[in-house]
Every structure is written in C-alpha cells, then in structure tokens.
Amino acid sequence: MNGDTERFHAVSLSGGKDSTAMLLLMIERGMPIDTVLTADTGMEFPEMYAHLDKLDGYLYAERGIHLTRLRHPHGYEWLMFEEPKQKTASLENRQALGVTPFGNGWPGVKVRWCTGELKTHLIAKEVNRLKGEYNAINYVGIAADEPSRVKDDKYPLVDWHITEPEALKICYDRGFDWGGLYEIYHRCSCWCCPFQRIAELRRLRHYHPELWARLLEMDRRAVAQFGDNPLGRFKENWTVEELEERFAAEDRQIVLFYPW
C-alpha cells in the first residue's frame, strides 16, 4: 500500500479525556478512521457510559461508524469471585493458605488482573488482529506530558504537543464533560478500583452512594470468601468496611464542629 492514507486506521479509546480529545480532533481534522475500539469493564461510572453513548452518536453522525465495544465474556465479578484456578502452583498455594480455588480476589499491585483481563488484553488482541489482516495503524490517546508511555503506535496528542489539561479543555469546549466526573475525581477509571486514593473513595461515598453500597457488598463477599489476606483486603491497610467506619466517624466529627 502507498502511504498511511491507504491503510486501515484503528483508534484505541479508553473514554477518558485524552483519548476523547484525540478522537474529536481526528474527526475535526479529517483524519481517516475505520474503527474505534473501547473496552467495557462493566464497572465504569454511569456518567462514563453516558459519555460513551454521546461520543458514539457524534462518531456515527460524522463518520457513519459506531464504537466497537469489547467485553470480557464473564466480567469483573466473575473474575474476582468465580474464575477457577487451574495452574498446579496456584492450587497448591491456595490449599496451603486455606483459600478457595475460585476467583482472583481484589486486584493488587503484583497481580493487577483487572486491567489486563478487562482492558489491555482485549484491545491488544483486536489491534493485533487488525494489524495482521489489514496492516492497520493504531492511534492511542496519550498526552504530550506522558512521554514514558509512548511505544510503537501513533500518538497524535504527542505529535500536536497537547497536554492532559489541554485535552480536557478541548473536550469541554466541544460539550463533552462526563456529567462532571472530572470535577469530582482525579481520574475516571472503574468506580471499584482499589488503587484509588483515599480522598477519591471518600468522594465516591459522597457523590455515588449507590456505587459505594455495591462496593461494600463486594468487600464483604471478598472477606468472607478469601479472609484477611491480600485477596480479601481491598487496600493493604483497609477493607471497604473499615473505610466506611472511618468516613462515618469523620462525618460525625464535622457535625460536632458545625452542628447547624
């Protein structure tokens, strides 16, 4: 094929500010787009799903294609609680610890199964298929202030010297605001992510009580199934139940100081 314009063009979309800004600018600048891939973990904020639906409508209106949404066949909670362990070493380790041979438990720093199984593996598999069959170019939404993440794909925001704050402004200027998620949270990843900061979790409890209730239920199930160990503990020093007690105590303290 002669030149990039005659190749298949795939866009990898996380749904966050950087990849959204990239897609919007690619559309505006008349760049070729043949498919837009996004991985649905099943655990995104409701506002993120609304954002993706809005973006899908815009993409269809401008280019006549819809988002291609990739999903794990079973999903987050099946992986967390039900996936059967099969490797001998894993089964022996579980038996020695007296832990059920089912489920991965909470994701940890050493075993971050959520990102791999629900996002990167799905996207990478499809991108590799497209590269093999169609000699595809893959566009990735990494901002100019994250050069360490640049690898072998195409990074328009880096080429255009667009930083993360600038990417967010580009989205806001075009009416894409995630229902205010970025006004509340530092990053809009899965609401159940154990890698969130304590401050983010405090905000989750305040702004999304229905999701906090689900997180508490998942926490209780994890503790019951795996016990007080890295598989059953939400964060190294905290279960969600313990965080609930902490946040509730903070609320009571505020009332004492400001009784009105």
Secondary structure, 3 states (H helix, E strand, C coil): CCCHHHCCEEEECCCCHHHHHHHHHHHHCCCCCCEEEEECCCCCCHHHHHHHHHHHHHHHHHHCCCCEEECCCCCHHHHHHCCECCCHHHHHHHHHHCCCCECCCCCCCCCCHHHHHHHHHHHHHHHHHHHHHHCCEEEECCCCCCHHHCCCCECHHHHCCCCHHHHHHHHHHCCCCHHHHHHHCCCCCCCCCCCCCHHHHHHHHHHCHHHHHHHHHHHHHHHHHHCCCCCCCCECCECHHHHHHHHHHHHHHHHHHCCC
